[in-house]
Amino acid sequence: MTDNSIVQLKSPTEDALGELLKQGATDLLAQAIRMEVSELLERYAHLTLDDKQAVVRNGYLPGRTIQTGLGDIPVKVPKVRDRTGQGIKFNSQLVPPYLKRTKNLEEFIPWLYLKGISTGDMQPALEALLGKGAAGLSANTVSRLKQSWEQDYDQWRQRDLSNRRFVYIWADGVYCNVRMDDRLCLLVIVGSDDTGRKEVLAVVDGYRESEASWTEVIEQLETQGLQRPPELAIGDGALGFWKAMTKKWPSTKHQRCWVHKTANVLNKVPKAVQPKIKEALHDIWMAETRQAAHKAFYSCVKRFEDKYSGAMSCLVKDKESMLAFYDFPAAHWQHIRTSNPIESVFATVRLRTTRTKNCGSRKTTLSMAWKLMTTAQNKWRRLRGYRLLADVISGVIFKDGERVELDQLQGTA
């Protein structure tokens, strides 16, 4: 036994301070992600099913870590459940799925570049996020990587597509500023092949979404050997794309994106009435049959055309192309009613919306955007009901999403 009652206290160390900072960063990140998911739930709060909110929290994705200058920070991203079948998902902008590991330079350097970080500022930005392991990434090293990816892009756009068959394609354009006085339009096509796997088919630069620009994109794909046209094309209301499609691939059916159409219609009405019209539009494209969709269409127009004729005219002019999905398998509807598959790609490159002095060349911006897109596609899921693609290719007729048998056709003849 001893009379010494002094207890030695450990002095604060750098490790303890680092742990404290890491915990603070972890809590801050979790709080920010919770705010993101809350905003999404509020955005879709008007959607109900059986008098209950249709879009709700549904647990978490598997936990993972983000490597930063403070070390590995754990993160759990919430999931949401969409009971309407619209395919509504939660993707955090702070911890996007296409940047699962910030130490993956093939994803992170293009992302920083498109955010407006110049080559000279890349090293300190990477050191802050990756720690001392990024100290060797000098401006010259980053420049060599960018040149390598430009060469990879040139090789990719010349790849052979002669043995490939793409059943569905999604097309859209995204704008970004590359110089103080220059604006780049990225024309992007994503395709689903006969096995149900989605991939980026084309990333081409243009000044605008004109018929001539889209024609060049299609002709480039044909030069690479893609001779068989897709069965269905999905896109927004850009007239240039549809005019080019009609001339180059006249047999391809057109499906206008319901997300874009909804946004265009709602932009023409006051905010107070937008939830009601949005619900009416939802009743159209979620109808079980084409006949029920026509009925909901007529009901929506009749209800709102007197007060909001401009909005209803915008809806009616594309009526048939809005309902083309009824001629394809119901299992594919969630994929082909909207351009969501390509919107997830654009989430990685919808950047540089302001003009800055750090903007680079058109070629570098194009290759960086391509690098992010092709990296993102490695995580895409296969089409639901992909085995039905063989029926679509062989010309099987579908009515309201169901296969029409031969005896049914003979009975109606």
Buried (B, 14 or more C-beta within 10 A) or exposed (E): EEEEEEEEEEEEEEEEEEEEBBEEBBEEBBEEBEEBBEEBBEEBEBBBEEEEEBBEBEEEBEEBBBBBBBBBBEBBBBEBEBBBEBBBBBEBEEBBBBBBEBBBBEBBBBBBBBEBBBBEBBBEBBBEBBBEEBEEBEEEBBBEBBEEBBEBBEEBBEEEBEEBBBBBBBBBBBBBBBBEEEBBBBBBBBBBBBEBBBBBBBBBBBEEBBBEBBBBBBEBBBEBEBEBBBBBBBBBBBEBBBBBBEEBBEEBBBBBBBBBBBEBBBEBBEEEBBEBBBEBBBBBBBBEEBEBBBBBBEEBBEBBBEEBEEBBEBBBEBBEBBBBBBBBBBBBBBBBBBBBBBBBBBBBBBBBEEBEEEBBBBBBBBBBBBBBBBBBBEEBEEBBBBEBBEBBEEEBEBEBBEEEEEEEEEEEE
